């Protein structure tokens, strides 16, 4: 119960990494706002949590993280329902990409920057203001990616947005330390969520081989790390990147 008494807002909480983190946080004693663009799935997650023996532990809110007023409203929902906010997990994201010279900026750049980059900035800003107003401090965890630290095929926009997430995290930790606010970014590798599961079996096998255990990471394995980072046990992890990539970033396969 390392998150007992904490209130968390988890964006992208209706699927994949966010969903696993919602369940983990509730098991660790937190009260959670499940924030997602998909209202129906967010509400279903809350109903599941209620049915799982955790009445009152979760609330749903529909949010498009690319719209600041909606992110502010999601933070306000946490305050209205649970009285405060202690943790934000800026995790909502979209993936995909095209060769750079085939880009239509209105299709292949702007929408992804709005969700994957602006959405995280808005989460940091809205939660940071709430933490300051409460005078309680708080924790900001944001989902970057292995692609935030490298160039990758067909990922020009995604890599840029995920690199920004790391930069935001450093600057937020620096600027907000005086309010007792901590910021951390995570860089998942290949995680078995709908983002990855949409690809062919062959590609998923390749993805698995890029990690040291030779398999895709399970969403709950990322959630375990996020719960630790959100807890007071991680008080000295600040302004940095936690690689949750099963070694992806530290090895290169030998060519036979
Ligand atoms: P997912 O598709 O299972 O979950 C993403 C969730 O975000 C969905 O519920 C979706 O409805 C929601 N969402 C999308 N756009 C939104 C918006 N504008 N506002 C609010 N919610 C929105 O994917 P996932 O794999 O769990 O991805 C979670 C995060 O992890 C993303 O930021 C992704 O880039 C990152 N990531 C994933 C992997 C991986 O291998 N799966 C690797 C590295 C990073």
Boltz pocket constraint, residues with backbone or C-beta under 6 A from the ligand:
constraints:
  - pocket:
      binder: B
      contacts: [[A, 11], [A, 12], [A, 13], [A, 14], [A, 15], [A, 16], [A, 17], [A, 18], [A, 35], [A, 36], [A, 37], [A, 38], [A, 63], [A, 64], [A, 65], [A, 66], [A, 90], [A, 91], [A, 92], [A, 93], [A, 94], [A, 95], [A, 115], [A, 143], [A, 144], [A, 145], [A, 146], [A, 187], [A, 188], [A, 189], [A, 190], [A, 191], [A, 192], [A, 193], [A, 194], [A, 195], [A, 196]]
      max_distance: 6.0
